[in-house]
Protein backbone atom coordinates (compact mmCIF):
# COMPACT_ATOMS: atom_id res chain seq x y z
CA UNK A 1 0.00 0.00 0.00
CA UNK A 2 2.90 2.31 0.76
CA UNK A 3 4.42 2.00 -2.72
CA UNK A 4 0.98 2.58 -4.24
CA UNK A 5 0.64 5.86 -2.34
CA UNK A 6 4.15 6.90 -3.43
CA UNK A 7 3.15 6.07 -7.02
CA UNK A 8 0.19 8.42 -6.65
CA UNK A 9 2.57 11.14 -5.43
CA UNK A 10 4.70 10.67 -8.57
CA UNK A 11 1.63 10.98 -10.81
CA UNK A 12 0.49 14.13 -8.97
CA UNK A 13 4.00 15.63 -9.23
CA UNK A 14 4.14 14.93 -12.97
CA UNK A 15 0.72 16.47 -13.55
CA UNK A 16 1.65 19.55 -11.53
CA UNK A 17 4.98 19.94 -13.33
CA UNK A 18 3.48 19.63 -16.81
CA UNK A 19 0.58 21.99 -16.00
CA UNK A 20 2.88 24.58 -14.43
CA UNK A 21 5.72 24.22 -16.94
CA UNK A 22 5.84 27.93 -17.79
CA UNK A 23 6.14 28.93 -14.12
CA UNK A 24 8.84 26.31 -13.57
CA UNK A 25 10.82 27.65 -16.53
CA UNK A 26 10.24 31.27 -15.54
CA UNK A 27 11.82 30.69 -12.11
CA UNK A 28 14.52 28.28 -13.38
CA UNK A 29 13.19 25.45 -11.23
CA UNK A 30 13.94 22.66 -13.73
CA UNK A 31 16.86 21.16 -11.79
CA UNK A 32 15.11 21.42 -8.42
CA UNK A 33 11.96 19.75 -9.77
CA UNK A 34 14.02 17.05 -11.48
CA UNK A 35 15.78 16.24 -8.18
CA UNK A 36 12.41 16.09 -6.42
CA UNK A 37 11.15 13.71 -9.11
CA UNK A 38 14.27 11.54 -8.72
CA UNK A 39 13.76 11.37 -4.93
CA UNK A 40 10.15 10.27 -5.42
CA UNK A 41 11.30 7.64 -7.91
CA UNK A 42 13.93 6.35 -5.48
CA UNK A 43 11.33 6.05 -2.74
CA UNK A 44 9.01 4.24 -5.13
CA UNK A 45 11.78 1.84 -6.23
CA UNK A 46 12.65 0.96 -2.62
CA UNK A 47 9.04 0.42 -1.60
CA UNK A 48 8.39 -1.63 -4.75
CA UNK A 49 11.44 -3.85 -4.13
CA UNK A 50 10.28 -4.40 -0.54
CA UNK A 51 6.86 -5.43 -1.83
CA UNK A 52 8.41 -7.80 -4.38
CA UNK A 53 10.68 -9.29 -1.68
CA UNK A 54 7.66 -9.87 0.53
CA UNK A 55 5.86 -11.53 -2.36
CA UNK A 56 8.89 -13.72 -3.17
CA UNK A 57 9.06 -14.84 0.45
CA UNK A 58 5.31 -15.30 0.91
CA UNK A 59 4.47 -17.97 -1.64
CA UNK A 60 7.51 -20.25 -0.96
CA UNK A 61 6.65 -20.16 2.77
CA UNK A 62 3.08 -21.17 2.01
CA UNK A 63 4.25 -23.96 -0.33
CA UNK A 64 6.76 -25.23 2.24
CA UNK A 65 4.07 -25.23 4.94
CA UNK A 66 1.74 -27.08 2.57
CA UNK A 67 4.45 -29.68 1.80
CA UNK A 68 5.20 -30.20 5.51
CA UNK A 69 1.49 -30.62 6.24
CA UNK A 70 1.18 -33.17 3.41
CA UNK A 71 4.17 -35.12 4.78
CA UNK A 72 2.55 -35.21 8.24
CA UNK A 73 -0.71 -36.48 6.76
CA UNK A 74 0.99 -39.30 4.85
CA UNK A 75 3.30 -40.17 7.76
CA UNK A 76 0.57 -40.49 10.37
CA UNK A 77 -1.91 -41.89 7.82
CA UNK A 78 0.48 -44.67 6.76
CA UNK A 79 1.14 -45.49 10.39
CA UNK A 80 -2.62 -45.80 11.10
CA UNK A 81 -3.12 -47.95 7.99
CA UNK A 82 -0.35 -50.31 9.14
CA UNK A 83 -1.98 -50.49 12.58
CA UNK A 84 -5.31 -51.24 10.89
CA UNK A 85 -7.09 -48.26 12.49
CA UNK A 86 -7.55 -46.32 9.23
CA UNK A 87 -8.41 -47.26 5.66
CA UNK A 88 -6.58 -46.02 2.58
CA UNK A 89 -9.76 -44.23 1.44
CA UNK A 90 -9.83 -42.18 4.66
CA UNK A 91 -6.19 -41.18 4.16
CA UNK A 92 -6.90 -40.12 0.57
CA UNK A 93 -9.91 -38.08 1.77
CA UNK A 94 -7.69 -36.24 4.28
CA UNK A 95 -5.14 -35.57 1.54
CA UNK A 96 -7.86 -34.17 -0.79
CA UNK A 97 -9.29 -31.91 1.94
CA UNK A 98 -5.83 -30.61 2.72
CA UNK A 99 -5.19 -29.74 -0.94
CA UNK A 100 -8.50 -27.91 -1.14
CA UNK A 101 -7.46 -25.87 1.92
CA UNK A 102 -3.89 -25.03 0.85
CA UNK A 103 -4.38 -24.55 -2.90
CA UNK A 104 -6.26 -21.19 -2.65
CA UNK A 105 -3.74 -19.93 -0.08
CA UNK A 106 -0.88 -20.81 -2.40
CA UNK A 107 -2.58 -19.00 -5.29
CA UNK A 108 -3.21 -15.89 -3.18
CA UNK A 109 0.38 -15.81 -1.94
CA UNK A 110 1.65 -15.70 -5.53
CA UNK A 111 -0.31 -12.48 -6.16
CA UNK A 112 0.24 -10.90 -2.75
CA UNK A 113 1.74 -7.62 -4.01
CA UNK A 114 -0.99 -7.23 -6.65
CA UNK A 115 -3.60 -7.73 -3.93
CA UNK A 116 -1.99 -5.05 -1.80
CA UNK A 117 -1.92 -2.63 -4.75
CA UNK A 118 -5.54 -3.39 -5.60
CA UNK A 119 -6.49 -2.90 -1.95
CA UNK A 120 -4.77 0.49 -1.84
CA UNK A 121 -6.56 1.57 -5.04
CA UNK A 122 -9.90 0.28 -3.78
CA UNK A 123 -9.39 2.20 -0.53
CA UNK A 124 -9.06 5.49 -2.43
CA UNK A 125 -11.99 4.69 -4.71
CA UNK A 126 -14.27 3.87 -1.80
CA UNK A 127 -13.06 6.99 0.00
CA UNK A 128 -14.50 9.04 -2.88
CA UNK A 129 -17.65 6.92 -3.14
CA UNK A 130 -18.33 7.22 0.59
CA UNK A 131 -17.78 10.99 0.69
CA UNK A 132 -21.01 12.80 1.44
CA UNK A 133 -21.59 16.13 -0.37
CA UNK A 134 -21.55 19.18 1.89
CA UNK A 135 -24.67 20.47 0.12
CA UNK A 136 -27.51 18.16 -0.94
CA UNK A 137 -31.26 18.26 -1.43
CA UNK A 138 -33.26 18.23 1.78
CA UNK A 139 -35.40 15.15 2.39
CA UNK A 140 -38.65 16.92 1.41
CA UNK A 141 -37.14 19.42 -1.05
CA UNK A 142 -39.48 20.71 -3.75
CA UNK A 143 -38.65 22.31 -7.12
CA UNK A 144 -38.70 26.10 -7.04
CA UNK A 145 -41.09 27.81 -9.47
CA UNK A 146 -39.87 30.20 -12.12
CA UNK A 147 -37.71 32.69 -10.27
CA UNK A 148 -38.70 36.36 -10.31
CA UNK A 149 -35.37 37.45 -8.82
CA UNK A 150 -36.02 38.71 -5.28
CA UNK A 151 -32.99 37.78 -3.15
CA UNK A 152 -32.89 38.16 0.62
CA UNK A 153 -30.28 37.42 3.28
CA UNK A 154 -31.57 37.17 6.86
CA UNK A 155 -28.88 37.37 9.52
CA UNK A 156 -26.58 35.13 7.46
CA UNK A 157 -23.28 34.03 8.96
CA UNK A 158 -20.82 31.65 7.37
CA UNK A 159 -17.44 30.07 8.11
CA UNK A 160 -15.36 27.78 5.91
CA UNK A 161 -13.69 26.66 9.13
CA UNK A 162 -15.44 26.69 12.49
CA UNK A 163 -13.05 29.15 14.13
CA UNK A 164 -12.74 31.52 11.14
CA UNK A 165 -16.07 33.20 10.28
CA UNK A 166 -16.22 34.91 6.88
CA UNK A 167 -19.66 36.55 7.10
CA UNK A 168 -21.19 38.07 10.22
CA UNK A 169 -25.02 38.37 10.38
CA UNK A 170 -25.37 39.81 6.87
CA UNK A 171 -28.86 41.03 5.95
CA UNK A 172 -30.18 42.65 2.78
CA UNK A 173 -33.06 42.41 0.30
CA UNK A 174 -32.73 42.86 -3.46
CA UNK A 175 -35.77 43.43 -5.66
CA UNK A 176 -36.21 41.64 -9.03
CA UNK A 177 -34.33 43.19 -11.96
CA UNK A 178 -31.82 45.00 -9.74
CA UNK A 179 -28.14 45.10 -10.66
CA UNK A 180 -26.08 44.77 -7.50
CA UNK A 181 -22.32 45.33 -7.31
CA UNK A 182 -20.26 43.85 -4.49
CA UNK A 183 -17.17 45.91 -3.68
CA UNK A 184 -14.50 45.52 -1.06
CA UNK A 185 -10.93 44.42 -0.29
CA UNK A 186 -9.70 40.93 -1.08
CA UNK A 187 -11.05 38.42 1.46
CA UNK A 188 -13.94 40.66 2.49
CA UNK A 189 -16.57 37.98 1.76
CA UNK A 190 -17.86 39.00 -1.68
CA UNK A 191 -17.41 35.62 -3.37
CA UNK A 192 -18.85 33.90 -0.31
CA UNK A 193 -22.13 35.80 -0.76
CA UNK A 194 -22.57 34.64 -4.35
CA UNK A 195 -21.54 31.11 -3.40
CA UNK A 196 -24.36 31.10 -0.87
CA UNK A 197 -26.84 32.42 -3.46
CA UNK A 198 -25.89 29.58 -5.82
CA UNK A 199 -25.98 27.25 -2.82
CA UNK A 200 -22.49 25.93 -3.29
CA UNK A 201 -22.46 26.16 0.52
CA UNK A 202 -25.13 26.41 3.19
CA UNK A 203 -24.92 29.23 5.76
CA UNK A 204 -23.84 28.29 9.27
CA UNK A 205 -26.58 30.58 10.59
CA UNK A 206 -29.46 32.55 9.10
CA UNK A 207 -31.41 32.09 5.87
CA UNK A 208 -30.92 32.77 2.16
CA UNK A 209 -34.26 33.30 0.41
CA UNK A 210 -35.17 33.67 -3.26
CA UNK A 211 -38.69 34.90 -3.95
CA UNK A 212 -39.43 34.34 -0.27
CA UNK A 213 -38.43 30.64 -0.34
CA UNK A 214 -35.57 29.28 1.75
CA UNK A 215 -33.22 27.83 -0.89
CA UNK A 216 -32.15 25.05 1.50
CA UNK A 217 -35.66 23.60 1.07
CA UNK A 218 -35.74 23.58 -2.75
CA UNK A 219 -34.02 21.18 -5.14
CA UNK A 220 -30.55 22.14 -6.32
CA UNK A 221 -31.34 21.39 -9.97
CA UNK A 222 -34.41 23.64 -10.08
CA UNK A 223 -32.43 26.45 -8.40
CA UNK A 224 -29.19 26.31 -10.36
CA UNK A 225 -30.92 25.79 -13.70
CA UNK A 226 -32.23 29.36 -13.32
CA UNK A 227 -28.86 30.87 -12.38
CA UNK A 228 -26.14 32.03 -14.75
CA UNK A 229 -22.56 32.29 -13.50
CA UNK A 230 -19.53 33.79 -15.26
CA UNK A 231 -16.29 33.41 -13.32
CA UNK A 232 -12.90 35.08 -13.58
CA UNK A 233 -11.37 31.95 -15.12
CA UNK A 234 -14.11 30.62 -17.37
CA UNK A 235 -13.81 26.92 -18.08
CA UNK A 236 -14.06 25.88 -21.72
CA UNK A 237 -14.63 22.17 -22.35
CA UNK A 238 -13.16 20.05 -25.12
CA UNK A 239 -15.52 20.16 -28.09
CA UNK A 240 -16.82 22.76 -30.51
CA UNK A 241 -17.50 26.41 -29.71
CA UNK A 242 -21.20 25.80 -30.38
CA UNK A 243 -21.28 22.94 -27.86
CA UNK A 244 -19.65 25.16 -25.23
CA UNK A 245 -22.21 27.92 -25.74
CA UNK A 246 -25.03 25.34 -25.60
CA UNK A 247 -23.64 23.85 -22.37
CA UNK A 248 -26.54 25.05 -20.23
CA UNK A 249 -29.19 24.50 -22.91
CA UNK A 250 -28.29 21.52 -25.06
CA UNK A 251 -31.41 21.63 -27.22
CA UNK A 252 -30.88 25.24 -28.35
CA UNK A 253 -30.96 25.68 -32.17
CA UNK A 254 -28.05 27.28 -34.00
CA UNK A 255 -29.96 30.54 -34.53
CA UNK A 256 -30.29 31.00 -30.75
CA UNK A 257 -26.59 30.19 -30.30
CA UNK A 258 -25.64 32.85 -32.87
CA UNK A 259 -28.00 35.37 -31.26
CA UNK A 260 -26.38 34.76 -27.85
CA UNK A 261 -22.91 35.13 -29.38
CA UNK A 262 -23.91 38.41 -31.02
CA UNK A 263 -25.35 39.72 -27.75
CA UNK A 264 -22.05 38.98 -25.99
CA UNK A 265 -19.97 40.34 -28.90
CA UNK A 266 -18.39 36.90 -29.40
CA UNK A 267 -19.80 36.45 -32.92
CA UNK A 268 -17.19 38.73 -34.50
CA UNK A 269 -14.21 36.53 -33.64
CA UNK A 270 -16.13 33.24 -34.05
CA UNK A 271 -17.15 34.01 -37.65
CA UNK A 272 -13.47 34.57 -38.54
CA UNK A 273 -12.62 30.99 -37.53
CA UNK A 274 -12.37 28.41 -40.30
CA UNK A 275 -15.31 26.31 -39.10
CA UNK A 276 -17.03 29.07 -37.11
CA UNK A 277 -19.31 27.49 -34.48
CA UNK A 278 -18.05 24.00 -35.38
CA UNK A 279 -14.45 24.97 -34.59
CA UNK A 280 -12.98 22.54 -32.07
CA UNK A 281 -11.46 23.87 -28.85
CA UNK A 282 -8.84 21.99 -26.90
CA UNK A 283 -9.02 21.21 -23.20
CA UNK A 284 -9.70 24.38 -21.16
CA UNK A 285 -9.90 26.34 -24.42
CA UNK A 286 -6.13 26.59 -24.83
CA UNK A 287 -6.53 27.58 -28.50
CA UNK A 288 -8.48 30.71 -27.47
CA UNK A 289 -7.32 33.88 -25.78
CA UNK A 290 -8.49 34.81 -22.29
CA UNK A 291 -10.84 37.45 -23.69
CA UNK A 292 -12.33 35.05 -26.22
CA UNK A 293 -12.98 32.48 -23.50
CA UNK A 294 -14.75 35.13 -21.44
CA UNK A 295 -16.93 36.18 -24.39
CA UNK A 296 -17.94 32.54 -24.93
CA UNK A 297 -18.74 32.27 -21.22
CA UNK A 298 -20.99 35.33 -21.48
CA UNK A 299 -22.70 33.84 -24.55
CA UNK A 300 -23.25 30.63 -22.59
CA UNK A 301 -24.85 32.59 -19.77
CA UNK A 302 -27.09 34.57 -22.15
CA UNK A 303 -28.30 31.44 -23.95
CA UNK A 304 -29.37 29.78 -20.70
CA UNK A 305 -31.54 32.88 -20.03
CA UNK A 306 -31.00 32.90 -16.24
CA UNK A 307 -33.29 34.76 -13.89
CA UNK A 308 -30.34 35.59 -11.63
CA UNK A 309 -26.93 36.36 -13.16
CA UNK A 310 -23.68 36.23 -11.19
CA UNK A 311 -20.45 37.77 -12.51
CA UNK A 312 -17.43 37.03 -10.31
CA UNK A 313 -14.47 39.13 -11.46
CA UNK A 314 -15.52 38.34 -15.03
CA UNK A 315 -13.52 41.24 -16.53
CA UNK A 316 -10.45 41.31 -14.27
CA UNK A 317 -8.06 39.32 -16.48
CA UNK A 318 -8.90 40.71 -19.92
CA UNK A 319 -7.60 43.60 -21.97
CA UNK A 320 -9.29 47.00 -22.17
CA UNK A 321 -10.68 46.45 -25.68
CA UNK A 322 -12.36 43.18 -24.70
CA UNK A 323 -13.63 44.79 -21.50
CA UNK A 324 -15.32 47.50 -23.58
CA UNK A 325 -16.99 44.78 -25.68
CA UNK A 326 -18.20 43.08 -22.51
CA UNK A 327 -19.38 46.39 -21.03
CA UNK A 328 -21.42 46.92 -24.16
CA UNK A 329 -22.76 43.35 -23.94
CA UNK A 330 -23.70 43.83 -20.28
CA UNK A 331 -26.34 46.37 -21.27
CA UNK A 332 -28.22 43.52 -22.95
CA UNK A 333 -27.28 40.79 -20.47
CA UNK A 334 -28.32 42.65 -17.30
CA UNK A 335 -31.62 43.91 -18.65
CA UNK A 336 -34.70 42.71 -16.69
CA UNK A 337 -32.83 40.22 -14.52
CA UNK A 338 -31.37 40.32 -11.03
CA UNK A 339 -27.60 40.49 -11.28
CA UNK A 340 -24.70 40.34 -8.84
CA UNK A 341 -21.37 41.70 -10.02
CA UNK A 342 -18.03 41.41 -8.25
CA UNK A 343 -15.34 43.66 -9.69
CA UNK A 344 -12.24 45.46 -8.47
CA UNK A 345 -12.39 47.86 -11.40
CA UNK A 346 -14.92 50.41 -10.17
CA UNK A 347 -15.53 51.55 -13.74
CA UNK A 348 -17.24 48.20 -14.31
CA UNK A 349 -19.85 48.72 -11.61
CA UNK A 350 -20.45 52.47 -11.41
CA UNK A 351 -23.77 52.11 -13.29
CA UNK A 352 -25.12 49.44 -10.93
CA UNK A 353 -28.50 50.11 -9.29
CA UNK A 354 -27.02 49.27 -5.89
CA UNK A 355 -23.47 48.95 -4.62
CA UNK A 356 -22.77 46.98 -1.44
CA UNK A 357 -19.44 47.78 0.18
CA UNK A 358 -18.20 44.78 2.17
CA UNK A 359 -15.27 44.52 4.55
CA UNK A 360 -14.36 41.76 7.02
CA UNK A 361 -17.62 39.93 6.43
CA UNK A 362 -19.93 42.89 7.09
CA UNK A 363 -21.82 45.31 4.85
CA UNK A 364 -20.47 48.77 5.61
CA UNK A 365 -22.32 50.82 2.98
CA UNK A 366 -25.18 50.43 0.51
CA UNK A 367 -26.33 52.81 -2.22
CA UNK A 368 -25.64 53.83 -5.80
CA UNK A 369 -22.38 55.30 -7.08
CA UNK A 370 -23.29 58.96 -6.61
CA UNK A 371 -24.74 58.43 -3.13
CA UNK A 372 -21.69 56.55 -1.84
CA UNK A 373 -19.30 59.19 -3.18
CA UNK A 374 -21.03 61.80 -1.04
CA UNK A 375 -19.78 60.09 2.14
CA UNK A 376 -16.34 61.69 2.69
CA UNK A 377 -15.27 59.00 5.18
CA UNK A 378 -16.76 56.00 3.39
CA UNK A 379 -14.73 53.02 2.21
CA UNK A 380 -16.19 53.22 -1.30
CA UNK A 381 -15.09 56.82 -1.76
CA UNK A 382 -11.63 55.90 -0.46
CA UNK A 383 -11.37 52.98 -2.90
CA UNK A 384 -12.63 55.13 -5.76
CA UNK A 385 -10.21 57.98 -5.09
CA UNK A 386 -7.27 55.58 -4.65
CA UNK A 387 -8.00 53.82 -7.92
CA UNK A 388 -8.46 56.96 -9.99
CA UNK A 389 -5.51 58.73 -8.36
CA UNK A 390 -3.31 55.83 -9.42
CA UNK A 391 -4.70 55.96 -12.96
CA UNK A 392 -4.11 59.72 -13.22
CA UNK A 393 -0.55 59.30 -11.91
CA UNK A 394 0.18 56.58 -14.47
CA UNK A 395 -1.25 58.78 -17.25
CA UNK A 396 0.85 61.74 -16.08
CA UNK A 397 4.02 59.59 -16.04
CA UNK A 398 3.28 58.43 -19.58
CA UNK A 399 2.78 61.99 -20.80
CA UNK A 400 5.97 63.15 -19.08
CA UNK A 401 7.86 60.23 -20.60
CA UNK A 402 6.62 61.14 -24.07
Secondary structure, DSSP 8 states (H G I E B T S, - for coil): -HHHHHHHHHHHHHHHHHHTHHHHHHTT-HHHHHHHHHHHHHHHHHHHHHHHHHHHHHHHHHHHHHHHHHHHHHHHHHHHHHHTSS-HHHHHHHHHHHHHHHHHHHHHHHTHHHHHHHHHHHHHHHHHHT---SS---TT-B---S----EEEEEEEEEEETTEEEEEEEEEEE-TT-EEEEE-STTSSHHHHHHHHTTSS--SEEEEEETTEEGGGB-HHHHHTTEEEE-SS----SEEHHHHHGGG-TT--HHHHHHHHHHTT-HHHHTTSTTGGG-EE-GGGTTS-HHHHHHHHHHHHHHTT-SEEEEESTTTTS-HHHHHHHHHHHHHHTTTSEEEEE-S-HHHHTT-SEEEEEETTEEEEEE-HHHHHT-TT-HHHHHHHHHHHHHHHHHHHHHHH-
